[in-house]
C-alpha cells in the first residue's frame, strides 16, 4: 500500500466514526462525515505540497 | 428531538433496561456491539467495519502492538491500543503485529492500530450517551 491510499483509507474510516458519533440525525452525520473526509484528505495533500516546496 | 420515557416503543424499552454501562463495556470490547445492543444496527455496522478495517490494515502493514510501557510514548501507544478491547487481547494472544518496527509502512500500521483504538473508545462513549438519553 502506498502513501496516498493509506491516507484515503485513514480519512474514510475516521470520517465515518466522527460522522456517526458527533452528529444526531442521519443527514447531518453524512454531511459532517463528508466534511471531515475532505479536511483529512485535503490537508494531507496541502501539507505534502508544502513539504515538497520546502525541500526544493 | 428528545423522546419522552413514556412514549418509548417496546424495542426501545427493552434497550433501556438493564445495566447502564453495558453498551459502553460491550462497545469497548467488540467494536459496534454497544450500538447493536441499542438496536442501532446501521450505525453499529458502519462503526464495526470502520474500526475493524482500520485495525486489520494496521496489522497487515506489520504495525506494532504495544506490549508494555517503557517510556511516556509507549504508555500513550499502549493506552491507544487498549482501546481496541478484545481485538487487542486476541491479537496479542495470537502473536499478530510486530514487536519492533522493521519496515517503513509498519510505522503507518502502528498509527492505524492506535487510532482504531481511539475511535473505538469514541464509539463506545457514543453508545453510552445513547443509552443514557444524552444523545438521540
N, CA and C atoms of all chains as a GROMACS GRO file, in nm:
protein
  576
    1UNK      N    1   0.085  -0.120   0.000
    1UNK     CA    2   0.000   0.000   0.000
    1UNK      C    3   0.089   0.126   0.000
    2UNK      N    4   0.058   0.216  -0.091
    2UNK     CA    5   0.137   0.340  -0.098
    2UNK      C    6   0.078   0.445  -0.003
    3UNK      N    7   0.144   0.559   0.003
    3UNK     CA    8   0.104   0.661   0.099
    3UNK      C    9  -0.038   0.711   0.076
    4UNK      N   10  -0.072   0.740  -0.051
    4UNK     CA   11  -0.199   0.807  -0.076
    4UNK      C   12  -0.320   0.718  -0.046
    5UNK      N   13  -0.321   0.589  -0.091
    5UNK     CA   14  -0.432   0.503  -0.049
    5UNK      C   15  -0.442   0.490   0.103
    6UNK      N   16  -0.327   0.489   0.172
    6UNK     CA   17  -0.329   0.482   0.319
    6UNK      C   18  -0.396   0.606   0.376
    7UNK      N   19  -0.365   0.722   0.320
    7UNK     CA   20  -0.428   0.847   0.365
    7UNK      C   21  -0.578   0.842   0.342
    8UNK      N   22  -0.619   0.796   0.222
    8UNK     CA   23  -0.762   0.793   0.190
    8UNK      C   24  -0.838   0.697   0.280
    9UNK      N   25  -0.780   0.579   0.305
    9UNK     CA   26  -0.847   0.483   0.393
    9UNK      C   27  -0.856   0.535   0.536
   10UNK      N   28  -0.748   0.594   0.582
   10UNK     CA   29  -0.748   0.654   0.716
   10UNK      C   30  -0.858   0.760   0.725
   11UNK      N   31  -0.863   0.849   0.625
   11UNK     CA   32  -0.963   0.956   0.624
   11UNK      C   33  -1.104   0.899   0.618
   12UNK      N   34  -1.124   0.796   0.538
   12UNK     CA   35  -1.257   0.736   0.523
   12UNK      C   36  -1.306   0.677   0.656
   13UNK      N   37  -1.224   0.593   0.716
   13UNK     CA   38  -1.265   0.526   0.840
   13UNK      C   39  -1.286   0.626   0.954
   14UNK      N   40  -1.193   0.718   0.968
   14UNK     CA   41  -1.206   0.817   1.076
   14UNK      C   42  -1.329   0.905   1.053
   15UNK      N   43  -1.356   0.941   0.928
   15UNK     CA   44  -1.471   1.027   0.899
   15UNK      C   45  -1.603   0.958   0.927
   16UNK      N   46  -1.610   0.828   0.897
   16UNK     CA   47  -1.732   0.752   0.926
   16UNK      C   48  -1.761   0.754   1.076
   17UNK      N   49  -1.658   0.728   1.156
   17UNK     CA   50  -1.677   0.725   1.302
   17UNK      C   51  -1.711   0.865   1.354
   18UNK      N   52  -1.640   0.966   1.306
   18UNK     CA   53  -1.669   1.103   1.350
   18UNK      C   54  -1.811   1.143   1.313
   19UNK      N   55  -1.852   1.112   1.191
   19UNK     CA   56  -1.986   1.149   1.147
   19UNK      C   57  -2.094   1.086   1.233
   20UNK      N   58  -2.080   0.957   1.261
   20UNK     CA   59  -2.183   0.886   1.338
   20UNK      C   60  -2.187   0.933   1.483
   21UNK      N   61  -2.069   0.957   1.540
   21UNK     CA   62  -2.065   0.986   1.684
   21UNK      C   63  -2.084   1.134   1.719
   22UNK      N   64  -2.057   1.222   1.625
   22UNK     CA   65  -2.060   1.365   1.660
   22UNK      C   66  -2.187   1.438   1.617
   23UNK      N   67  -2.274   1.370   1.543
   23UNK     CA   68  -2.399   1.432   1.499
   23UNK      C   69  -2.516   1.339   1.531
   24UNK      N   70  -2.638   1.395   1.531
   24UNK     CA   71  -2.753   1.316   1.578
   24UNK      C   72  -2.843   1.263   1.466
   25UNK      N   73  -2.864   1.338   1.362
   25UNK     CA   74  -2.954   1.291   1.256
   25UNK      C   75  -2.872   1.234   1.140
   26UNK      N   76  -2.926   1.135   1.069
   26UNK     CA   77  -2.852   1.073   0.958
   26UNK      C   78  -2.801   1.173   0.855
   27UNK      N   79  -2.885   1.271   0.820
   27UNK     CA   80  -2.843   1.367   0.720
   27UNK      C   81  -2.722   1.448   0.767
   28UNK      N   82  -2.726   1.491   0.892
   28UNK     CA   83  -2.614   1.570   0.946
   28UNK      C   84  -2.491   1.482   0.965
   29UNK      N   85  -2.513   1.352   0.994
   29UNK     CA   86  -2.399   1.259   1.006
   29UNK      C   87  -2.324   1.250   0.874
   30UNK      N   88  -2.402   1.234   0.764
   30UNK     CA   89  -2.340   1.222   0.632
   30UNK      C   90  -2.264   1.351   0.597
   31UNK      N   91  -2.329   1.464   0.621
   31UNK     CA   92  -2.265   1.592   0.587
   31UNK      C   93  -2.137   1.613   0.667
   32UNK      N   94  -2.141   1.581   0.796
   32UNK     CA   95  -2.022   1.600   0.879
   32UNK      C   96  -1.913   1.500   0.841
   33UNK      N   97  -1.954   1.377   0.806
   33UNK     CA   98  -1.857   1.276   0.763
   33UNK      C   99  -1.785   1.320   0.636
   34UNK      N  100  -1.861   1.370   0.539
   34UNK     CA  101  -1.801   1.419   0.414
   34UNK      C  102  -1.708   1.537   0.442
   35UNK      N  103  -1.752   1.626   0.529
   35UNK     CA  104  -1.671   1.743   0.568
   35UNK      C  105  -1.538   1.698   0.629
   36UNK      N  106  -1.544   1.601   0.720
   36UNK     CA  107  -1.422   1.551   0.784
   36UNK      C  108  -1.331   1.484   0.681
   37UNK      N  109  -1.391   1.407   0.591
   37UNK     CA  110  -1.311   1.338   0.490
   37UNK      C  111  -1.235   1.438   0.403
   38UNK      N  112  -1.306   1.542   0.360
   38UNK     CA  113  -1.241   1.644   0.276
   38UNK      C  114  -1.129   1.713   0.353
   39UNK      N  115  -1.153   1.743   0.480
   39UNK     CA  116  -1.048   1.808   0.560
   39UNK      C  117  -0.927   1.716   0.579
   40UNK      N  118  -0.952   1.588   0.610
   40UNK     CA  119  -0.841   1.492   0.629
   40UNK      C  120  -0.758   1.481   0.500
   41UNK      N  121  -0.828   1.445   0.391
   41UNK     CA  122  -0.757   1.420   0.265
   41UNK      C  123  -0.698   1.550   0.210
   42UNK      N  124  -0.775   1.657   0.218
   42UNK     CA  125  -0.728   1.785   0.164
   42UNK      C  126  -0.607   1.836   0.240
   43UNK      N  127  -0.609   1.828   0.372
   43UNK     CA  128  -0.494   1.877   0.448
   43UNK      C  129  -0.370   1.793   0.421
   44UNK      N  130  -0.388   1.663   0.396
   44UNK     CA  131  -0.272   1.579   0.364
   44UNK      C  132  -0.211   1.623   0.231
   45UNK      N  133  -0.296   1.652   0.132
   45UNK     CA  134  -0.245   1.696   0.001
   45UNK      C  135  -0.174   1.831   0.014
   46UNK      N  136  -0.237   1.924   0.086
   46UNK     CA  137  -0.178   2.058   0.102
   46UNK      C  138  -0.044   2.050   0.176
   47UNK      N  139  -0.040   1.974   0.286
   47UNK     CA  140   0.086   1.961   0.361
   47UNK      C  141   0.194   1.893   0.279
   48UNK      N  142   0.153   1.797   0.195
   48UNK     CA  143   0.251   1.730   0.109
   48UNK      C  144   0.315   1.829   0.012
   49UNK      N  145   0.232   1.917  -0.047
   49UNK     CA  146   0.287   2.019  -0.137
   49UNK      C  147   0.376   2.116  -0.062
   50UNK      N  148   0.337   2.152   0.059
   50UNK     CA  149   0.420   2.243   0.139
   50UNK      C  150   0.556   2.180   0.166
   51UNK      N  151   0.557   2.054   0.205
   51UNK     CA  152   0.685   1.986   0.232
   51UNK      C  153   0.767   1.973   0.105
   52UNK      N  154   0.699   1.947  -0.009
   52UNK     CA  155   0.770   1.937  -0.137
   52UNK      C  156   0.839   2.069  -0.171
   53UNK      N  157   0.766   2.179  -0.152
   53UNK     CA  158   0.821   2.310  -0.186
   53UNK      C  159   0.933   2.350  -0.090
   54UNK      N  160   0.920   2.312   0.038
   54UNK     CA  161   1.026   2.343   0.135
   54UNK      C  162   1.154   2.266   0.100
   55UNK      N  163   1.136   2.142   0.055
   55UNK     CA  164   1.252   2.056   0.028
   55UNK      C  165   1.323   2.090  -0.102
   56UNK      N  166   1.266   2.175  -0.186
   56UNK     CA  167   1.329   2.207  -0.315
   56UNK      C  168   1.459   2.284  -0.297
   57UNK      N  169  -3.443   1.539   1.830
   57UNK     CA  170  -3.566   1.553   1.907
   57UNK      C  171  -3.565   1.451   2.021
   58UNK      N  172  -3.584   1.496   2.142
   58UNK     CA  173  -3.581   1.406   2.257
   58UNK      C  174  -3.711   1.328   2.267
   59UNK      N  175  -3.701   1.204   2.308
   59UNK     CA  176  -3.817   1.118   2.323
   59UNK      C  177  -3.848   1.103   2.471
   60UNK      N  178  -3.971   1.130   2.508
   60UNK     CA  179  -4.005   1.118   2.648
   60UNK      C  180  -4.014   0.970   2.686
   61UNK      N  181  -3.980   0.935   2.811
   61UNK     CA  182  -3.975   0.794   2.850
   61UNK      C  183  -4.108   0.722   2.833
   62UNK      N  184  -4.222   0.790   2.857
   62UNK     CA  185  -4.350   0.720   2.849
   62UNK      C  186  -4.396   0.698   2.705
   63UNK      N  187  -4.323   0.749   2.606
   63UNK     CA  188  -4.360   0.727   2.467
   63UNK      C  189  -4.267   0.628   2.398
   64UNK      N  190  -4.183   0.561   2.474
   64UNK     CA  191  -4.090   0.466   2.413
   64UNK      C  192  -4.165   0.346   2.359
   65UNK      N  193  -4.121   0.298   2.241
   65UNK     CA  194  -4.179   0.177   2.186
   65UNK      C  195  -4.119   0.057   2.258
   66UNK      N  196  -4.173  -0.061   2.232
   66UNK     CA  197  -4.130  -0.180   2.305
   66UNK      C  198  -3.982  -0.213   2.286
   67UNK      N  199  -3.928  -0.215   2.161
   67UNK     CA  200  -3.785  -0.244   2.147
   67UNK      C  201  -3.698  -0.142   2.217
   68UNK      N  202  -3.739  -0.014   2.214
   68UNK     CA  203  -3.660   0.089   2.282
   68UNK      C  204  -3.663   0.068   2.432
   69UNK      N  205  -3.781   0.026   2.484
   69UNK     CA  206  -3.791  -0.001   2.628
   69UNK      C  207  -3.696  -0.113   2.668
   70UNK      N  208  -3.693  -0.218   2.584
   70UNK     CA  209  -3.603  -0.331   2.613
   70UNK      C  210  -3.458  -0.283   2.618
   71UNK      N  211  -3.424  -0.194   2.522
   71UNK     CA  212  -3.286  -0.147   2.514
   71UNK      C  213  -3.250  -0.059   2.633
   72UNK      N  214  -3.350   0.007   2.692
   72UNK     CA  215  -3.324   0.098   2.804
   72UNK      C  216  -3.318   0.026   2.937
   73UNK      N  217  -3.351  -0.104   2.939
   73UNK     CA  218  -3.346  -0.177   3.064
   73UNK      C  219  -3.208  -0.239   3.084
   74UNK      N  220  -3.179  -0.277   3.209
   74UNK     CA  221  -3.054  -0.345   3.238
   74UNK      C  222  -2.945  -0.251   3.283
   75UNK      N  223  -2.825  -0.307   3.287
   75UNK     CA  224  -2.707  -0.237   3.336
   75UNK      C  225  -2.673  -0.119   3.245
   76UNK      N  226  -2.664   0.001   3.303
   76UNK     CA  227  -2.650   0.123   3.222
   76UNK      C  228  -2.515   0.130   3.149
   77UNK      N  229  -2.413   0.066   3.205
   77UNK     CA  230  -2.281   0.071   3.142
   77UNK      C  231  -2.256  -0.044   3.045
   78UNK      N  232  -2.356  -0.129   3.024
   78UNK     CA  233  -2.337  -0.245   2.936
   78UNK      C  234  -2.301  -0.204   2.792
   79UNK      N  235  -2.371  -0.107   2.729
   79UNK     CA  236  -2.330  -0.066   2.593
   79UNK      C  237  -2.188  -0.011   2.587
   80UNK      N  238  -2.148   0.061   2.692
   80UNK     CA  239  -2.012   0.116   2.697
   80UNK      C  240  -1.909   0.004   2.700
   81UNK      N  241  -1.929  -0.092   2.788
   81UNK     CA  242  -1.833  -0.201   2.802
   81UNK      C  243  -1.834  -0.291   2.678
   82UNK      N  244  -1.956  -0.324   2.630
   82UNK     CA  245  -1.966  -0.409   2.511
   82UNK      C  246  -1.905  -0.340   2.389
   83UNK      N  247  -1.931  -0.209   2.378
   83UNK     CA  248  -1.876  -0.133   2.267
   83UNK      C  249  -1.724  -0.126   2.271
   84UNK      N  250  -1.669  -0.121   2.391
   84UNK     CA  251  -1.523  -0.122   2.403
   84UNK      C  252  -1.466  -0.259   2.366
   85UNK      N  253  -1.528  -0.365   2.418
   85UNK     CA  254  -1.474  -0.499   2.395
   85UNK      C  255  -1.488  -0.541   2.249
   86UNK      N  256  -1.603  -0.515   2.189
   86UNK     CA  257  -1.628  -0.553   2.049
   86UNK      C  258  -1.676  -0.429   1.973
   87UNK      N  259  -1.601  -0.382   1.873
   87UNK     CA  260  -1.643  -0.262   1.801
   87UNK      C  261  -1.785  -0.272   1.744
   88UNK      N  262  -1.868  -0.174   1.776
   88UNK     CA  263  -2.005  -0.169   1.725
   88UNK      C  264  -2.106  -0.240   1.813
   89UNK      N  265  -2.060  -0.322   1.908
   89UNK     CA  266  -2.152  -0.402   1.989
   89UNK      C  267  -2.242  -0.315   2.077
   90UNK      N  268  -2.191  -0.202   2.123
   90UNK     CA  269  -2.272  -0.113   2.205
   90UNK      C  270  -2.393  -0.062   2.129
   91UNK      N  271  -2.373  -0.029   2.003
   91UNK     CA  272  -2.484   0.019   1.921
   91UNK      C  273  -2.578  -0.097   1.885
   92UNK      N  274  -2.522  -0.215   1.862
   92UNK     CA  275  -2.608  -0.331   1.833
   92UNK      C  276  -2.701  -0.359   1.952
   93UNK      N  277  -2.648  -0.346   2.074
   93UNK     CA  278  -2.731  -0.370   2.193
   93UNK      C  279  -2.848  -0.271   2.200
   94UNK      N  280  -2.825  -0.152   2.145
   94UNK     CA  281  -2.929  -0.048   2.147
   94UNK      C  282  -3.013  -0.051   2.019
   95UNK      N  283  -2.995  -0.156   1.942
   95UNK     CA  284  -3.070  -0.177   1.816
   95UNK      C  285  -3.043  -0.069   1.713
   96UNK      N  286  -2.925  -0.011   1.717
   96UNK     CA  287  -2.883   0.083   1.613
   96UNK      C  288  -2.798   0.004   1.515
   97UNK      N  289  -2.866  -0.077   1.434
   97UNK     CA  290  -2.795  -0.175   1.351
   97UNK      C  291  -2.705  -0.109   1.247
   98UNK      N  292  -2.758  -0.008   1.177
   98UNK     CA  293  -2.680   0.057   1.071
   98UNK      C  294  -2.556   0.126   1.125
   99UNK      N  295  -2.576   0.203   1.230
   99UNK     CA  296  -2.463   0.275   1.290
   99UNK      C  297  -2.359   0.176   1.343
  100UNK      N  298  -2.408   0.072   1.411
  100UNK     CA  299  -2.316  -0.028   1.467
  100UNK      C  300  -2.236  -0.096   1.358
  101UNK      N  301  -2.301  -0.130   1.247
  101UNK     CA  302  -2.231  -0.199   1.138
  101UNK      C  303  -2.124  -0.109   1.077
  102UNK      N  304  -2.159   0.018   1.055
  102UNK     CA  305  -2.061   0.111   0.998
  102UNK      C  306  -1.942   0.131   1.092
  103UNK      N  307  -1.971   0.144   1.221
  103UNK     CA  308  -1.862   0.161   1.318
  103UNK      C  309  -1.775   0.036   1.322
  104UNK      N  310  -1.839  -0.082   1.322
  104UNK     CA  311  -1.763  -0.207   1.329
  104UNK      C  312  -1.674  -0.222   1.206
  105UNK      N  313  -1.729  -0.196   1.088
  105UNK     CA  314  -1.650  -0.209   0.965
  105UNK      C  315  -1.533  -0.111   0.966
  106UNK      N  316  -1.559   0.012   1.008
  106UNK     CA  317  -1.454   0.114   1.008
  106UNK      C  318  -1.341   0.077   1.104
  107UNK      N  319  -1.378   0.040   1.226
  107UNK     CA  320  -1.275   0.013   1.327
  107UNK      C  321  -1.202  -0.118   1.297
  108UNK      N  322  -1.278  -0.220   1.259
  108UNK     CA  323  -1.213  -0.347   1.222
  108UNK      C  324  -1.124  -0.329   1.100
  109UNK      N  325  -1.172  -0.250   1.003
  109UNK     CA  326  -1.093  -0.225   0.883
  109UNK      C  327  -0.962  -0.156   0.916
  110UNK      N  328  -0.972  -0.054   1.001
  110UNK     CA  329  -0.852   0.020   1.036
  110UNK      C  330  -0.753  -0.067   1.114
  111UNK      N  331  -0.805  -0.146   1.206
  111UNK     CA  332  -0.719  -0.235   1.285
  111UNK      C  333  -0.654  -0.340   1.193
  112UNK      N  334  -0.734  -0.397   1.102
  112UNK     CA  335  -0.682  -0.502   1.012
  112UNK      C  336  -0.574  -0.447   0.921
  113UNK      N  337  -0.595  -0.328   0.869
  113UNK     CA  338  -0.492  -0.267   0.784
  113UNK      C  339  -0.364  -0.245   0.865
  114UNK      N  340  -0.380  -0.202   0.989
  114UNK     CA  341  -0.264  -0.183   1.076
  114UNK      C  342  -0.186  -0.311   1.096
  115UNK      N  343  -0.257  -0.420   1.119
  115UNK     CA  344  -0.190  -0.550   1.136
  115UNK      C  345  -0.126  -0.593   1.005
  116UNK      N  346  -0.198  -0.573   0.893
  116UNK     CA  347  -0.146  -0.613   0.762
  116UNK      C  348  -0.019  -0.536   0.726
  117UNK      N  349  -0.010  -0.413   0.772
  117UNK     CA  350   0.110  -0.332   0.746
  117UNK      C  351   0.222  -0.362   0.846
  118UNK      N  352   0.204  -0.468   0.923
  118UNK     CA  353   0.302  -0.510   1.024
  118UNK      C  354   0.325  -0.403   1.130
  119UNK      N  355   0.214  -0.340   1.170
  119UNK     CA  356   0.222  -0.240   1.275
  119UNK      C  357   0.256  -0.304   1.409
  120UNK      N  358   0.306  -0.220   1.498
  120UNK     CA  359   0.349  -0.269   1.630
  120UNK      C  360   0.232  -0.268   1.727
  121UNK      N  361   0.216  -0.377   1.801
  121UNK     CA  362   0.120  -0.382   1.911
  121UNK      C  363   0.199  -0.359   2.040
  122UNK      N  364   0.170  -0.252   2.109
  122UNK     CA  365   0.246  -0.219   2.231
  122UNK      C  366   0.216  -0.323   2.340
  123UNK      N  367   0.322  -0.379   2.395
  123UNK     CA  368   0.305  -0.481   2.499
  123UNK      C  369   0.337  -0.430   2.638
  124UNK      N  370   0.412  -0.324   2.647
  124UNK     CA  371   0.449  -0.269   2.777
  124UNK      C  372   0.482  -0.123   2.763
  125UNK      N  373   0.493  -0.057   2.876
  125UNK     CA  374   0.520   0.087   2.874
  125UNK      C  375   0.658   0.113   2.933
  126UNK      N  376   0.755   0.142   2.844
  126UNK     CA  377   0.892   0.170   2.890
  126UNK      C  378   0.918   0.320   2.901
  127UNK      N  379   0.845   0.398   2.823
  127UNK     CA  380   0.856   0.544   2.835
  127UNK      C  381   0.718   0.604   2.807
  128UNK      N  382   0.711   0.738   2.810
  128UNK     CA  383   0.581   0.805   2.802
  128UNK      C  384   0.513   0.780   2.666
  129UNK      N  385   0.592   0.772   2.559
  129UNK     CA  386   0.533   0.749   2.427
  129UNK      C  387   0.477   0.607   2.418
  130UNK      N  388   0.551   0.510   2.475
  130UNK     CA  389   0.500   0.372   2.478
  130UNK      C  390   0.370   0.365   2.558
  131UNK      N  391   0.366   0.443   2.666
  131UNK     CA  392   0.248   0.442   2.752
  131UNK      C  393   0.125   0.495   2.675
  132UNK      N  394   0.146   0.601   2.598
  132UNK     CA  395   0.037   0.656   2.518
  132UNK      C  396  -0.006   0.558   2.410
  133UNK      N  397   0.093   0.493   2.348
  133UNK     CA  398   0.061   0.394   2.245
  133UNK      C  399  -0.015   0.277   2.302
  134UNK      N  400   0.027   0.232   2.420
  134UNK     CA  401  -0.042   0.121   2.486
  134UNK      C  402  -0.186   0.159   2.520
  135UNK      N  403  -0.205   0.283   2.568
  135UNK     CA  404  -0.341   0.330   2.601
  135UNK      C  405  -0.429   0.329   2.476
  136UNK      N  406  -0.372   0.374   2.364
  136UNK     CA  407  -0.448   0.372   2.238
  136UNK      C  408  -0.480   0.230   2.194
  137UNK      N  409  -0.382   0.142   2.203
  137UNK     CA  410  -0.403   0.002   2.163
  137UNK      C  411  -0.510  -0.065   2.250
  138UNK      N  412  -0.508  -0.035   2.380
  138UNK     CA  413  -0.605  -0.096   2.470
  138UNK      C  414  -0.749  -0.056   2.436
  139UNK      N  415  -0.765   0.057   2.367
  139UNK     CA  416  -0.898   0.099   2.323
  139UNK      C  417  -0.963   0.000   2.228
  140UNK      N  418  -0.883  -0.087   2.167
  140UNK     CA  419  -0.939  -0.186   2.074
  140UNK      C  420  -1.009  -0.301   2.145
  141UNK      N  421  -0.998  -0.308   2.277
  141UNK     CA  422  -1.068  -0.412   2.352
  141UNK      C  423  -1.021  -0.552   2.318
  142UNK      N  424  -1.118  -0.638   2.284
  142UNK     CA  425  -1.085  -0.779   2.258
  142UNK      C  426  -0.992  -0.795   2.139
  143UNK      N  427  -1.004  -0.704   2.041
  143UNK     CA  428  -0.915  -0.712   1.923
  143UNK      C  429  -0.770  -0.710   1.967
  144UNK      N  430  -0.738  -0.625   2.063
  144UNK     CA  431  -0.601  -0.613   2.112
  144UNK      C  432  -0.558  -0.742   2.183
  145UNK      N  433  -0.643  -0.788   2.275
  145UNK     CA  434  -0.605  -0.905   2.355
  145UNK      C  435  -0.593  -1.030   2.268
  146UNK      N  436  -0.687  -1.048   2.174
  146UNK     CA  437  -0.682  -1.165   2.085
  146UNK      C  438  -0.558  -1.157   1.995
  147UNK      N  439  -0.531  -1.038   1.943
  147UNK     CA  440  -0.415  -1.023   1.855
  147UNK      C  441  -0.285  -1.049   1.930
  148UNK      N  442  -0.280  -1.003   2.054
  148UNK     CA  443  -0.160  -1.029   2.135
  148UNK      C  444  -0.145  -1.178   2.160
  149UNK      N  445  -0.258  -1.243   2.191
  149UNK     CA  446  -0.254  -1.386   2.219
  149UNK      C  447  -0.212  -1.466   2.096
  150UNK      N  448  -0.254  -1.420   1.978
  150UNK     CA  449  -0.220  -1.490   1.854
  150UNK      C  450  -0.082  -1.451   1.799
  151UNK      N  451  -0.021  -1.355   1.864
  151UNK     CA  452   0.113  -1.313   1.820
  151UNK      C  453   0.111  -1.227   1.695
  152UNK      N  454  -0.003  -1.164   1.667
  152UNK     CA  455  -0.011  -1.076   1.549
  152UNK      C  456   0.059  -0.943   1.579
  153UNK      N  457   0.089  -0.872   1.472
  153UNK     CA  458   0.157  -0.744   1.490
  153UNK      C  459   0.305  -0.765   1.517
  154UNK      N  460   0.381  -0.659   1.494
  154UNK     CA  461   0.526  -0.670   1.511
  154UNK      C  462   0.568  -0.621   1.649
  155UNK      N  463   0.677  -0.680   1.700
  155UNK     CA  464   0.733  -0.632   1.827
  155UNK      C  465   0.819  -0.508   1.804
  156UNK      N  466   0.889  -0.510   1.692
  156UNK     CA  467   0.974  -0.397   1.654
  156UNK      C  468   0.939  -0.355   1.512
  157UNK      N  469   0.942  -0.224   1.486
  157UNK     CA  470   0.915  -0.175   1.351
  157UNK      C  471   1.037  -0.199   1.264
  158UNK      N  472   1.016  -0.277   1.154
  158UNK     CA  473   1.130  -0.313   1.069
  158UNK      C  474   1.119  -0.259   0.927
  159UNK      N  475   0.996  -0.226   0.884
  159UNK     CA  476   0.979  -0.169   0.750
  159UNK      C  477   0.909  -0.034   0.764
  160UNK      N  478   0.919   0.049   0.660
  160UNK     CA  479   0.867   0.186   0.668
  160UNK      C  480   0.716   0.188   0.689
  161UNK      N  481   0.646   0.100   0.617
  161UNK     CA  482   0.500   0.101   0.626
  161UNK      C  483   0.451   0.055   0.763
  162UNK      N  484   0.536  -0.013   0.839
  162UNK     CA  485   0.495  -0.058   0.972
  162UNK      C  486   0.466   0.060   1.064
  163UNK      N  487   0.532   0.171   1.039
  163UNK     CA  488   0.505   0.291   1.118
  163UNK      C  489   0.362   0.339   1.096
  164UNK      N  490   0.318   0.334   0.969
  164UNK     CA  491   0.179   0.367   0.940
  164UNK      C  492   0.085   0.267   1.008
  165UNK      N  493   0.123   0.139   1.000
  165UNK     CA  494   0.041   0.034   1.062
  165UNK      C  495   0.022   0.057   1.210
  166UNK      N  496   0.129   0.098   1.277
  166UNK     CA  497   0.122   0.125   1.421
  166UNK      C  498   0.021   0.236   1.449
  167UNK      N  499   0.025   0.341   1.366
  167UNK     CA  500  -0.070   0.453   1.385
  167UNK      C  501  -0.213   0.409   1.357
  168UNK      N  502  -0.231   0.325   1.256
  168UNK     CA  503  -0.365   0.275   1.225
  168UNK      C  504  -0.422   0.200   1.346
  169UNK      N  505  -0.340   0.116   1.408
  169UNK     CA  506  -0.387   0.037   1.523
  169UNK      C  507  -0.423   0.128   1.641
  170UNK      N  508  -0.336   0.224   1.669
  170UNK     CA  509  -0.362   0.316   1.781
  170UNK      C  510  -0.489   0.397   1.755
  171UNK      N  511  -0.503   0.451   1.633
  171UNK     CA  512  -0.620   0.533   1.602
  171UNK      C  513  -0.747   0.448   1.602
  172UNK      N  514  -0.738   0.323   1.557
  172UNK     CA  515  -0.855   0.235   1.563
  172UNK      C  516  -0.902   0.222   1.708
  173UNK      N  517  -0.807   0.210   1.801
  173UNK     CA  518  -0.843   0.201   1.942
  173UNK      C  519  -0.908   0.328   1.993
  174UNK      N  520  -0.854   0.442   1.953
  174UNK     CA  521  -0.912   0.569   1.998
  174UNK      C  522  -1.052   0.589   1.940
  175UNK      N  523  -1.071   0.552   1.813
  175UNK     CA  524  -1.204   0.564   1.752
  175UNK      C  525  -1.302   0.469   1.821
  176UNK      N  526  -1.253   0.351   1.861
  176UNK     CA  527  -1.341   0.256   1.930
  176UNK      C  528  -1.388   0.312   2.064
  177UNK      N  529  -1.300   0.382   2.133
  177UNK     CA  530  -1.340   0.445   2.260
  177UNK      C  531  -1.448   0.551   2.235
  178UNK      N  532  -1.429   0.632   2.129
  178UNK     CA  533  -1.530   0.733   2.094
  178UNK      C  534  -1.664   0.665   2.065
  179UNK      N  535  -1.660   0.555   1.990
  179UNK     CA  536  -1.783   0.483   1.955
  179UNK      C  537  -1.850   0.426   2.079
  180UNK      N  538  -1.770   0.373   2.172
  180UNK     CA  539  -1.826   0.315   2.294
  180UNK      C  540  -1.891   0.424   2.381
  181UNK      N  541  -1.827   0.539   2.389
  181UNK     CA  542  -1.885   0.650   2.466
  181UNK      C  543  -2.014   0.699   2.399
  182UNK      N  544  -2.017   0.697   2.266
  182UNK     CA  545  -2.138   0.735   2.194
  182UNK      C  546  -2.252   0.638   2.228
  183UNK      N  547  -2.221   0.509   2.236
  183UNK     CA  548  -2.323   0.410   2.274
  183UNK      C  549  -2.374   0.438   2.415
  184UNK      N  550  -2.283   0.475   2.504
  184UNK     CA  551  -2.323   0.508   2.641
  184UNK      C  552  -2.414   0.631   2.643
  185UNK      N  553  -2.380   0.730   2.562
  185UNK     CA  554  -2.465   0.850   2.555
  185UNK      C  555  -2.603   0.818   2.500
  186UNK      N  556  -2.610   0.727   2.404
  186UNK     CA  557  -2.740   0.685   2.352
  186UNK      C  558  -2.820   0.612   2.461
  187UNK      N  559  -2.750   0.530   2.537
  187UNK     CA  560  -2.816   0.453   2.643
  187UNK      C  561  -2.872   0.541   2.754
  188UNK      N  562  -2.796   0.645   2.789
  188UNK     CA  563  -2.842   0.734   2.897
  188UNK      C  564  -2.939   0.840   2.849
  189UNK      N  565  -2.958   0.851   2.717
  189UNK     CA  566  -3.051   0.951   2.664
  189UNK      C  567  -2.988   1.086   2.639
  190UNK      N  568  -2.855   1.095   2.660
  190UNK     CA  569  -2.787   1.222   2.635
  190UNK      C  570  -2.784   1.253   2.486
  191UNK      N  571  -2.795   1.148   2.405
  191UNK     CA  572  -2.797   1.166   2.259
  191UNK      C  573  -2.916   1.088   2.204
  192UNK      N  574  -2.980   1.144   2.101
  192UNK     CA  575  -3.098   1.076   2.043
  192UNK      C  576  -3.056   0.966   1.948
   0.00000   0.00000   0.00000
